[in-house]
Amino acid sequence: MENNELLSQMQEILKNEPVERHSYFQMKYFILNKEPTTQSKMWQCIREIKSRYESLQAIELEIDEGKDNLELIQMNINRDESNLEKRKLKGKNPMSIRFYEINLKKSERQRVALERNIEALVKKKKSITEESNFFVMAFKSFTESEKLLDFDDLNSQKHYWGEKLLQKINLKMLMQSSVDTELIETVLALPDDIPIKEQTLKNLDMRHSQMVEMKKQAEMAISNKMEKDGN
């Protein structure tokens, strides 16, 4: 297949390329829905919006810079084209003419590269804008059902960590995986009135009682055996 034909076919296929951003499905289910409470969903929206706000500001600067550079290059092209025509008309040294011809080709390549870069930045800006719109609308939707509270609001933090740690423990139990010591220590560091801590303490007490009972039974079995052997 000839290179031009290949490029043409690639260009045709690339008309169907996926957008260069997270899908709305990803943003809803893998970014927001992973958060255990409405407050933490709003916090996550704010984080995502902040990140994209800064990206949009940076891209705007890049696009403006690119457009200025493009204008300067076009001015250089116009100047070199004029100088080239003058030298051709005056029959100047071929080397001098060739110098401007090469400069023109270099400037044309720079112009094309800049146009492509600006086009890519505009495309990226569109993707980030779409993501930003999603998180802004999601944030507004959450605030309709619950007022945004201060990040350090005690009840919000208690609810968040209680739910988050409960999810982790439940998932480990569901997967029949042992609950690691660090996770238990984190739960025990919670305030006493959080349900997951109360439940964990009950489970630990029950586990401790079972171990004590098992130890007693083992000791009794050994004692009975010794008595039997003694007789």
Sine and cosine of phi, psi and omega as CSV:
sin_phi,cos_phi,sin_psi,cos_psi,sin_omega,cos_omega
0.00,0.00,0.77,-0.63,0.00,-1.00
-0.91,0.42,0.49,-0.87,-0.06,-1.00
-0.87,0.50,-0.69,0.73,-0.01,-1.00
-0.90,0.45,-0.62,0.78,0.02,-1.00
-0.92,0.40,-0.66,0.75,0.02,-1.00
-0.89,0.46,-0.73,0.68,0.00,-1.00
-0.87,0.50,-0.63,0.78,0.01,-1.00
-0.89,0.45,-0.69,0.73,0.00,-1.00
-0.93,0.37,-0.63,0.78,0.04,-1.00
-0.89,0.46,-0.68,0.73,0.01,-1.00
-0.88,0.48,-0.63,0.78,0.00,-1.00
-0.92,0.40,-0.68,0.73,0.02,-1.00
-0.91,0.41,-0.63,0.78,-0.06,-1.00
-0.93,0.36,-0.16,0.99,0.10,-1.00
-0.91,0.42,-0.35,0.94,-0.04,-1.00
-0.98,-0.22,0.22,0.98,-0.08,-1.00
-0.91,0.42,0.56,-0.83,0.03,-1.00
-0.90,0.43,0.41,-0.91,0.04,-1.00
-0.91,0.41,0.54,-0.84,-0.06,-1.00
-1.00,0.00,0.91,0.42,0.05,-1.00
-0.37,-0.93,0.10,-0.99,0.14,-0.99
-0.90,0.43,0.57,-0.82,0.12,-0.99
-0.96,0.28,0.36,-0.93,0.05,-1.00
-0.88,0.47,-0.53,0.85,0.05,-1.00
-0.88,0.47,-0.75,0.66,0.00,-1.00
-0.86,0.50,-0.72,0.70,-0.06,-1.00
-0.91,0.42,-0.61,0.80,-0.03,-1.00
-0.96,0.27,-0.77,0.64,-0.16,-0.99
-1.00,-0.04,-0.52,0.85,-0.08,-1.00
-0.98,-0.21,-0.19,0.98,0.05,-1.00
-0.93,-0.36,-0.80,0.60,-0.05,-1.00
-1.00,0.10,-0.71,0.70,-0.08,-1.00
-0.94,0.33,-0.19,0.98,0.09,-1.00
-0.96,0.27,-0.31,0.95,0.02,-1.00
-0.98,0.20,0.68,-0.73,-0.15,-0.99
-0.99,0.15,-0.33,0.95,-0.04,-1.00
-0.76,-0.65,0.30,-0.95,0.03,-1.00
-0.89,0.45,-0.65,0.76,0.03,-1.00
-0.87,0.49,-0.69,0.72,-0.02,-1.00
-0.94,0.35,-0.48,0.88,0.10,-0.99
-0.91,0.42,-0.66,0.75,0.04,-1.00
-0.92,0.39,-0.65,0.76,0.06,-1.00
-0.85,0.52,-0.69,0.73,-0.01,-1.00
-0.91,0.41,-0.63,0.78,0.07,-1.00
-0.84,0.54,-0.70,0.71,-0.02,-1.00
-0.89,0.45,-0.67,0.74,0.04,-1.00
-0.87,0.49,-0.72,0.69,-0.03,-1.00
-0.91,0.42,-0.65,0.76,0.01,-1.00
-0.91,0.41,-0.68,0.73,0.00,-1.00
-0.86,0.51,-0.72,0.69,0.00,-1.00
-0.86,0.51,-0.70,0.72,-0.04,-1.00
-0.97,0.26,-0.52,0.85,0.07,-1.00
-0.88,0.48,-0.71,0.70,0.02,-1.00
-0.91,0.41,-0.62,0.79,0.02,-1.00
-0.91,0.42,-0.67,0.74,0.00,-1.00
-0.90,0.43,-0.64,0.77,0.04,-1.00
-0.89,0.46,-0.69,0.72,-0.01,-1.00
-0.91,0.42,-0.66,0.75,-0.01,-1.00
-0.91,0.41,-0.63,0.78,0.04,-1.00
-0.85,0.53,-0.68,0.73,0.02,-1.00
-0.90,0.43,-0.67,0.74,0.01,-1.00
-0.89,0.45,-0.66,0.75,0.00,-1.00
-0.91,0.41,-0.70,0.72,0.02,-1.00
-0.89,0.46,-0.67,0.74,0.03,-1.00
-0.89,0.45,-0.68,0.73,0.01,-1.00
-0.89,0.46,-0.67,0.74,0.01,-1.00
-0.90,0.43,-0.63,0.77,0.05,-1.00
-0.90,0.44,-0.70,0.72,0.02,-1.00
-0.90,0.44,-0.60,0.80,0.03,-1.00
-0.90,0.44,-0.65,0.76,0.02,-1.00
-0.91,0.42,-0.65,0.76,0.03,-1.00
-0.90,0.44,-0.66,0.75,0.02,-1.00
-0.90,0.43,-0.65,0.76,0.03,-1.00
-0.90,0.45,-0.59,0.81,0.07,-1.00
-0.90,0.43,-0.65,0.76,0.05,-1.00
-0.90,0.44,-0.64,0.77,0.01,-1.00
-0.90,0.44,-0.72,0.70,0.01,-1.00
-0.88,0.48,-0.66,0.75,0.01,-1.00
-0.91,0.42,-0.73,0.68,-0.04,-1.00
-0.93,0.37,-0.56,0.83,0.05,-1.00
-0.90,0.43,-0.66,0.75,0.03,-1.00
-0.90,0.43,-0.72,0.70,0.00,-1.00
-0.90,0.45,-0.62,0.78,0.01,-1.00
-0.89,0.45,-0.70,0.71,-0.01,-1.00
-0.89,0.46,-0.65,0.76,0.01,-1.00
-0.89,0.45,-0.67,0.75,-0.02,-1.00
-0.94,0.35,-0.59,0.81,0.04,-1.00
-0.92,0.40,-0.66,0.75,0.00,-1.00
-0.92,0.39,-0.57,0.82,-0.03,-1.00
-1.00,0.04,-0.03,1.00,0.02,-1.00
0.91,0.41,0.65,0.76,-0.03,-1.00
-0.93,0.36,0.14,-0.99,0.02,-1.00
-0.78,0.62,0.76,-0.65,0.01,-1.00
-0.82,0.57,-0.55,0.84,0.01,-1.00
-0.92,0.40,-0.60,0.80,0.04,-1.00
-0.92,0.39,-0.65,0.76,0.03,-1.00
-0.90,0.43,-0.69,0.72,-0.01,-1.00
-0.89,0.46,-0.58,0.81,0.02,-1.00
-0.84,0.54,-0.72,0.70,-0.01,-1.00
-0.95,0.30,-0.54,0.84,0.04,-1.00
-0.90,0.44,-0.68,0.73,0.02,-1.00
-0.92,0.39,-0.68,0.73,0.03,-1.00
-0.86,0.51,-0.64,0.77,0.02,-1.00
-0.90,0.44,-0.69,0.73,0.01,-1.00
-0.90,0.44,-0.65,0.76,0.04,-1.00
-0.90,0.44,-0.68,0.73,0.00,-1.00
-0.91,0.42,-0.61,0.79,0.03,-1.00
-0.89,0.45,-0.67,0.74,0.03,-1.00
-0.90,0.43,-0.65,0.76,0.04,-1.00
-0.89,0.46,-0.64,0.77,0.01,-1.00
-0.89,0.45,-0.71,0.71,0.01,-1.00
-0.89,0.46,-0.70,0.72,-0.01,-1.00
-0.89,0.46,-0.65,0.76,0.01,-1.00
-0.92,0.39,-0.66,0.75,0.03,-1.00
-0.88,0.48,-0.66,0.75,0.03,-1.00
-0.91,0.41,-0.63,0.78,0.00,-1.00
-0.91,0.41,-0.67,0.74,0.04,-1.00
-0.90,0.44,-0.66,0.75,0.03,-1.00
-0.87,0.49,-0.67,0.74,0.02,-1.00
-0.91,0.41,-0.63,0.78,0.02,-1.00
-0.92,0.40,-0.65,0.76,0.03,-1.00
-0.89,0.45,-0.64,0.77,0.02,-1.00
-0.91,0.42,-0.68,0.73,0.02,-1.00
-0.90,0.44,-0.65,0.76,0.03,-1.00
-0.87,0.49,-0.65,0.76,0.01,-1.00
-0.88,0.47,-0.70,0.72,-0.01,-1.00
-0.90,0.44,-0.70,0.71,-0.01,-1.00
-0.91,0.41,-0.60,0.80,0.03,-1.00
-0.89,0.45,-0.65,0.76,0.02,-1.00
-0.90,0.43,-0.67,0.74,0.06,-1.00
-0.90,0.44,-0.67,0.74,-0.01,-1.00
-0.88,0.48,-0.69,0.72,0.02,-1.00
-0.86,0.51,-0.64,0.77,0.00,-1.00
-0.88,0.48,-0.75,0.66,-0.07,-1.00
-0.95,0.32,-0.55,0.84,0.07,-1.00
-0.90,0.44,-0.72,0.69,0.00,-1.00
-0.91,0.41,-0.62,0.78,0.04,-1.00
-0.90,0.44,-0.69,0.73,0.01,-1.00
-0.87,0.49,-0.72,0.70,0.02,-1.00
-0.88,0.48,-0.62,0.78,0.01,-1.00
-0.90,0.44,-0.67,0.74,0.01,-1.00
-0.91,0.42,-0.63,0.78,-0.04,-1.00
-0.94,0.35,-0.27,0.96,0.07,-1.00
-0.95,0.32,-0.48,0.88,-0.02,-1.00
-0.98,-0.19,-0.34,0.94,-0.06,-1.00
-0.42,-0.91,0.73,-0.68,0.00,-1.00
-0.95,0.31,0.68,-0.74,0.05,-1.00
-0.93,0.37,0.81,-0.59,0.01,-1.00
-0.97,-0.23,0.25,-0.97,0.04,-1.00
-0.86,0.51,0.60,-0.80,-0.05,-1.00
-0.84,0.55,-0.56,0.83,-0.04,-1.00
-1.00,-0.07,0.21,0.98,0.08,-1.00
-0.84,0.54,0.81,-0.58,-0.13,-0.99
-0.87,0.50,-0.74,0.67,-0.04,-1.00
-0.90,0.43,-0.61,0.79,0.03,-1.00
-0.90,0.44,-0.68,0.73,0.00,-1.00
-0.93,0.38,-0.64,0.77,0.03,-1.00
-0.90,0.45,-0.70,0.72,0.01,-1.00
-0.89,0.45,-0.69,0.72,-0.03,-1.00
-0.88,0.47,-0.80,0.60,-0.08,-1.00
-0.94,0.34,-0.55,0.83,0.06,-1.00
-0.88,0.47,-0.72,0.70,-0.01,-1.00
-0.94,0.35,-0.66,0.75,-0.04,-1.00
-0.89,0.45,-0.72,0.69,-0.01,-1.00
-0.95,0.32,-0.55,0.83,0.07,-1.00
-0.88,0.47,-0.68,0.73,0.04,-1.00
-0.86,0.51,-0.69,0.73,-0.03,-1.00
-0.90,0.44,-0.71,0.70,-0.02,-1.00
-0.92,0.40,-0.70,0.71,0.01,-1.00
-0.87,0.49,-0.64,0.77,0.01,-1.00
-0.90,0.43,-0.68,0.74,0.02,-1.00
-0.90,0.44,-0.66,0.76,0.01,-1.00
-0.92,0.38,-0.64,0.77,0.02,-1.00
-0.89,0.46,-0.61,0.79,0.00,-1.00
-1.00,0.08,0.07,1.00,-0.02,-1.00
0.82,0.57,0.65,0.76,0.02,-1.00
-0.96,-0.27,0.59,-0.81,-0.02,-1.00
-0.92,0.38,0.62,-0.78,0.04,-1.00
-0.99,0.13,0.88,-0.47,-0.11,-0.99
-0.95,0.33,0.38,-0.93,-0.06,-1.00
-0.87,0.49,-0.63,0.78,-0.03,-1.00
-0.88,0.48,-0.64,0.77,0.02,-1.00
-0.92,0.40,-0.67,0.74,0.03,-1.00
-0.89,0.46,-0.69,0.72,0.01,-1.00
-0.88,0.48,-0.62,0.78,0.03,-1.00
-0.90,0.43,-0.68,0.73,0.02,-1.00
-0.89,0.46,-0.68,0.74,-0.04,-1.00
-0.94,0.35,-0.30,0.95,0.04,-1.00
-0.99,0.16,-0.16,0.99,0.01,-1.00
-0.94,0.35,0.34,-0.94,0.12,-0.99
-0.85,0.52,0.43,-0.90,-0.13,-0.99
-0.92,0.39,-0.39,0.92,-0.10,-0.99
-1.00,0.00,0.18,0.98,0.03,-1.00
-1.00,0.01,0.80,-0.59,-0.11,-0.99
-0.79,0.62,-0.64,0.76,-0.06,-1.00
-0.91,0.42,-0.53,0.85,0.05,-1.00
-0.95,0.32,-0.69,0.72,0.03,-1.00
-0.85,0.52,-0.71,0.70,-0.02,-1.00
-0.91,0.41,-0.64,0.77,0.00,-1.00
-0.90,0.43,-0.67,0.74,0.03,-1.00
-0.89,0.46,-0.65,0.76,0.05,-1.00
-0.88,0.47,-0.69,0.72,0.01,-1.00
-0.89,0.45,-0.65,0.76,0.01,-1.00
-0.92,0.40,-0.66,0.75,0.03,-1.00
-0.89,0.45,-0.69,0.73,0.01,-1.00
-0.90,0.44,-0.68,0.73,0.03,-1.00
-0.89,0.46,-0.65,0.76,0.01,-1.00
-0.90,0.43,-0.67,0.74,0.01,-1.00
-0.90,0.45,-0.65,0.76,0.02,-1.00
-0.89,0.45,-0.66,0.75,0.00,-1.00
-0.92,0.40,-0.64,0.77,0.02,-1.00
-0.90,0.43,-0.68,0.74,0.02,-1.00
-0.89,0.45,-0.68,0.74,0.03,-1.00
-0.89,0.45,-0.61,0.79,0.02,-1.00
-0.92,0.40,-0.67,0.75,0.03,-1.00
-0.88,0.48,-0.71,0.70,-0.01,-1.00
-0.89,0.46,-0.63,0.77,0.02,-1.00
-0.91,0.41,-0.66,0.75,0.01,-1.00
-0.91,0.41,-0.65,0.76,0.03,-1.00
-0.90,0.43,-0.64,0.77,0.01,-1.00
-0.90,0.44,-0.66,0.75,0.02,-1.00
-0.92,0.40,-0.68,0.74,-0.01,-1.00
-0.90,0.45,-0.70,0.71,0.02,-1.00
-0.88,0.48,-0.64,0.77,-0.02,-1.00
-0.92,0.40,-0.66,0.76,0.02,-1.00
-0.90,0.44,-0.67,0.74,0.02,-1.00
-0.89,0.46,-0.67,0.75,0.00,-1.00
-0.90,0.43,-0.69,0.72,0.02,-1.00
-0.91,0.42,-0.55,0.83,0.00,-1.00
-0.93,0.38,-0.54,0.84,0.03,-1.00
-0.98,0.18,0.00,0.00,0.00,0.00
